[in-house]
């Protein structure tokens, strides 16, 4: 290995990192520098504080408590490590081999510098001192029997970093195709969210501990009430009352202690199983076993994590060799058709975009169908559309256990909340419709199409997905928490009215506050502060006001019901139908006005979305 080459690559990597911060703007560079320096500065106090706390608390802790502490630290570390991994999915390696294959550089140096660069993360800078301090505190507090924990910690870090580096290399080969790259980012982000929500969902669907506490409290209150009734009726004297009250309190205390011990035993059993099954749990399991005087789990954990890390590094090195030799980029040539073979044109892939939607002009139909096709194919759009479904699944599970206690008059608000979640999920896409077109926005500028038809087609492209997802969620809400029939039927015109009002708002935002979006992402490219403030105004102020105005039918019915008027009349259903008719008229009028405004600002929008605005 040539150390001069290695030093040159280290310098190059540092310059690339600094330039990346600078390209994002001066403010971003200053903030990132502050964060980096702050992480380095706080590493020493963290080390000292954790070490002192560990030396004080570890002698008083049971072996299973040592496992819990390691589990908590490792879960927090993996959480922030995964965030860093997701942010790095856009590139396979910090220094691409294709950039310096023409140089006399050894492949070992290239592999080593890329692996070392993968370790330069804030999560390691913050958590390694914490884990090292805890391991040293274990050695000081428990004696030399805890020395294997230091080796286990090194093997754990080797395993995590090697697996991550191999995973990034594998993703790098997948993401050579831009569309596949975006799909990988979407899938990884969704899995990340779901995995870290699993403990919350498990706790929601199995609330045995909370139910047991409630039952014990209710039993204590009933027994104390009986004793109180006995003394009030003269069955017992005050002295006997005090004795029985003390007996009840003592039985309750013993029952709570027994229940807590049983819960702790169940948690410990589950924790042991999870730490045995998952390799990331071998370090905590070995620590607990060493504290109990058993060292075989430590030996097996050390061997297992070391082998996993070594195997991952070996596979990553082989991938680097293949990239260095050009094998990973080799593609099989596509076979040309034999001479004289007639060419068959498959028109099935073209017909959907040539369909004329009923009641719409040809340009509006083309924009709507083309926009829908783009949404179905763009991974970032899929992620944005599925985000409200995931969030509803998470928050809806919290309401699921209390659904029977929700009054019938309040249940329509659950259905409206589902629609609001869906609209909020697509707000980023629809409020910047032209920004996601990027250079493709020139098609609209150069086409002799009425601008109102472009806005109409853009809105209709989202209608099947938005209203379809909302309709499915409405059926789920009705199945789990049934509404009155008239309220259930009123939700259909209510949803359409909410969507039309939402379209008027996002059309206005797309015209006045367009943002350039980097290709294949949802991230704005060099946004202006004024535009960002306008977007925030739309998100935080205008969106709640506009959608809140569509809830007037439900509010009017509630007021009339409180006054005792309109009993037995489906007021909400009738008013939502009237509201829908009014909203359709307002939407048609807004299309003409916003179309003229769009035409007046289209050149400015073109400059912004193509990144040529000064």
JONORFEN-V500962 format. One record per run of one state. SS is the DSSP state (a for helix, b for strand, c for the rest). FROM is the first residue (numbers start at 1). TO is the last residue. Records with the same first field share a line. If there is no record, write none. Layout:
BEGIN
SS: FROM-TO + FROM-TO
END
This chain:
BEGIN
c: 1-2 + 24-25 + 61-62 + 88-96 + 100-106 + 119-121 + 143-143 + 147-147 + 175-177 + 206-207 + 233-237 + 278-278 + 292-295 + 325-347 + 355-361 + 378-378 + 401-402 + 406-410 + 431-434 + 447-450 + 481-484 + 513-516 + 518-523 + 525-528 + 550-551 + 564-570 + 610-614
a: 3-23 + 26-60 + 63-87 + 97-99 + 107-118 + 122-142 + 144-146 + 148-174 + 178-205 + 208-232 + 238-277 + 279-291 + 296-324 + 348-354 + 362-377 + 379-400 + 403-405 + 411-430 + 435-446 + 451-480 + 485-512 + 529-549 + 552-563 + 571-609
b: 517-517 + 524-524
END
